[in-house]
Amino acid sequence: MMDKILLAGFGGQGVMFVGKILTYAGMLDGREVCWIPSYGPEMRGGTANCSVLVADEEIHSPVIEYADFAIVLNQPSYDKFLPRVKPGGVLVANSSIISTAEKRDDIEVIAVPAGDMANELGNVSLANMVCLGALLPKLTMVDMASVEKAVSAVVGKKKPELYELNLAAVRKGLGQ
C-alpha cells in the first residue's frame, strides 16, 4: 500500500514543511518514504511544490504522475494540480484564497477556509497545517499519532513554542 501525495503553493506558505512532516511521520512509523521538493525561481512568493510517497513496501520510483492525494494552498496550484489527482483521489484546497468553481466529478475536493482558520489561531502561516489536518482522515499510511511524533522531531527541539501551535492547527483541520 502506498500514499502518493502532491503539495503545492507559493514559496513561504509551508509547502515543504508539510512535506517534511508527512515524510517524517511515515519514517518514524517504519515505513518507506520519499520526499521530492521543487522550487520555482524565487523561494518566497514563487511557486513551490513537493511530492511525498509513504509506503509499506519498497518505493521503486519517486515520480508521481497521478497522485492519490493533494493539498493546494493557492489558485495557480489548484489550477495546475487538479488534473494530476487520479480518479477517486482527494484534493484539499485552501478556500480562503482559492476558488474551487472548477471541479471534477471523479475526485473529492475538500474546500477548507484554512487561512481564516489559521487566523483564528493567531497565525495565518498555519494554513498549511490546517489543510494537513483536513487531509489526515483520508490518508492510509499516516495518522495523527505519527504526525504528532513528526512535529515533535521537526519542530519540538528547534522551536518548542511552535510545537503545540502546529498541532492545534492540525486538530482544527481535523475538526472542520
C-alpha positions as CSV (number, residue, x, y, z in Angstrom):
1,M,0.0,0.0,0.0
2,M,1.2,3.5,-0.8
3,D,0.0,7.1,-0.4
4,K,1.1,9.4,-3.2
5,I,0.7,13.0,-2.1
6,L,1.3,16.3,-4.0
7,L,1.6,19.5,-2.1
8,A,1.7,22.9,-3.8
9,G,1.5,26.7,-3.1
10,F,3.5,29.9,-3.1
11,G,7.0,29.8,-1.5
12,G,6.6,30.8,2.1
13,Q,3.3,29.0,2.6
14,G,4.9,26.0,4.2
15,V,4.5,23.5,1.4
16,M,7.9,21.9,2.1
17,F,7.3,21.9,5.8
18,V,4.1,19.8,5.4
19,G,6.0,17.5,3.0
20,K,8.7,17.1,5.7
21,I,6.1,16.4,8.4
22,L,4.4,13.7,6.2
23,T,7.8,12.2,5.4
24,Y,8.9,12.1,9.0
25,A,5.6,10.7,10.1
26,G,6.0,7.8,7.7
27,M,9.7,7.3,8.5
28,L,9.1,7.3,12.3
29,D,6.5,4.6,11.8
30,G,9.0,2.5,10.0
31,R,7.6,3.0,6.5
32,E,9.4,3.6,3.2
33,V,9.3,7.3,2.3
34,C,10.3,9.6,-0.5
35,W,10.2,13.4,-0.5
36,I,11.0,15.4,-3.6
37,P,10.9,19.2,-3.4
38,S,10.6,21.5,-6.4
39,Y,11.1,25.3,-6.1
40,G,10.2,28.0,-8.6
41,P,12.7,30.7,-9.5
42,E,12.1,32.6,-6.2
43,M,11.8,30.9,-2.8
44,R,9.4,33.3,-1.2
45,G,6.5,34.2,-3.4
46,G,7.4,31.9,-6.2
47,T,5.8,28.6,-6.7
48,A,6.8,25.6,-4.7
49,N,5.6,22.0,-4.7
50,C,6.8,18.7,-3.5
51,S,5.8,15.1,-3.7
52,V,5.7,12.7,-0.8
53,L,5.4,8.9,-1.0
54,V,4.7,6.8,2.1
55,A,4.6,3.1,1.6
56,D,4.7,-0.2,3.5
57,E,6.9,-1.7,0.7
58,E,9.9,-0.6,-1.3
59,I,9.3,2.5,-3.4
60,H,10.6,1.8,-6.9
61,S,10.1,5.3,-8.4
62,P,9.8,8.6,-6.7
63,V,7.9,10.1,-9.7
64,I,4.2,10.8,-9.2
65,E,2.3,11.1,-12.4
66,Y,-1.1,11.0,-10.7
67,A,-1.5,11.5,-7.0
68,D,-3.9,9.8,-4.6
69,F,-4.0,13.0,-2.5
70,A,-3.1,16.7,-2.9
71,I,-3.0,19.8,-0.8
72,V,-3.0,23.1,-2.7
73,L,-2.6,26.4,-1.0
74,N,-3.1,28.9,-3.8
75,Q,-5.1,29.3,-7.0
76,P,-2.3,28.7,-9.5
77,S,-1.5,25.4,-7.7
78,Y,-5.2,24.4,-7.8
79,D,-5.4,25.1,-11.5
80,K,-2.2,23.2,-12.2
81,F,-2.6,20.1,-9.9
82,L,-6.4,19.5,-10.2
83,P,-5.8,17.3,-13.3
84,R,-2.9,15.4,-11.5
85,V,-5.1,13.8,-8.9
86,K,-6.2,10.3,-10.0
87,P,-9.9,9.4,-10.2
88,G,-11.1,8.5,-6.7
89,G,-8.5,10.8,-5.1
90,V,-8.8,13.6,-2.7
91,L,-7.7,17.3,-3.1
92,V,-7.7,19.7,-0.1
93,A,-7.9,23.4,-1.2
94,N,-7.4,26.5,0.9
95,S,-10.7,28.1,0.1
96,S,-9.7,31.3,1.9
97,I,-7.8,32.2,-1.3
98,I,-8.9,29.6,-3.8
99,S,-12.0,29.5,-6.0
100,T,-12.9,25.8,-6.4
101,A,-15.5,26.6,-9.0
102,E,-13.7,24.3,-11.5
103,K,-14.3,20.8,-10.2
104,R,-14.0,17.3,-11.3
105,D,-16.8,14.7,-10.6
106,D,-14.3,11.8,-10.2
107,I,-12.4,13.2,-7.2
108,E,-13.3,14.6,-3.7
109,V,-12.4,18.2,-3.3
110,I,-12.3,19.4,0.3
111,A,-12.6,23.2,0.4
112,V,-11.2,24.3,3.8
113,P,-11.1,28.0,4.8
114,A,-7.6,27.3,6.1
115,G,-6.4,30.9,6.1
116,D,-9.3,32.0,8.1
117,M,-9.0,29.1,10.5
118,A,-5.3,29.8,10.9
119,N,-6.1,33.5,11.7
120,E,-8.4,32.2,14.5
121,L,-5.3,30.6,15.9
122,G,-3.4,33.8,15.6
123,N,-1.1,32.9,12.8
124,V,-2.0,32.8,9.1
125,S,1.1,30.8,8.4
126,L,-0.6,27.8,9.9
127,A,-3.0,27.4,7.0
128,N,-0.7,24.6,5.7
129,M,-1.2,22.6,8.9
130,V,-4.9,23.1,8.9
131,C,-5.0,21.6,5.4
132,L,-2.9,18.7,6.6
133,G,-5.5,18.1,9.3
134,A,-8.3,18.1,6.8
135,L,-6.5,15.5,4.7
136,L,-5.3,13.3,7.5
137,P,-8.5,11.1,7.8
138,K,-8.2,10.2,4.1
139,L,-4.6,9.0,4.3
140,T,-3.9,5.3,4.7
141,M,-0.2,5.4,5.8
142,V,-0.1,8.4,8.2
143,D,-2.3,9.2,11.2
144,M,-2.5,11.9,13.9
145,A,-0.2,9.9,16.3
146,S,2.5,9.8,13.6
147,V,2.1,13.5,12.8
148,E,2.5,14.3,16.5
149,K,5.8,12.4,16.5
150,A,6.9,14.1,13.3
151,V,6.1,17.6,14.5
152,S,8.0,16.9,17.7
153,A,11.0,15.7,15.7
154,V,11.0,18.6,13.2
155,V,9.8,21.5,15.4
156,G,9.9,20.4,19.0
157,K,13.7,20.7,19.6
158,K,14.3,23.8,17.5
159,K,11.2,25.8,18.4
160,P,9.3,24.1,21.2
161,E,6.9,27.1,21.5
162,L,5.6,26.2,18.0
163,Y,5.0,22.5,18.7
164,E,1.6,23.0,20.3
165,L,0.6,25.7,17.9
166,N,1.2,23.4,14.9
167,L,-0.7,20.6,16.5
168,A,-3.6,22.9,17.3
169,A,-3.8,23.8,13.6
170,V,-3.8,20.1,12.6
171,R,-6.6,19.4,15.1
172,K,-8.5,22.4,13.8
173,G,-8.3,21.0,10.3
174,L,-9.4,17.6,11.5
175,G,-12.5,19.0,13.1
176,Q,-13.5,21.3,10.3
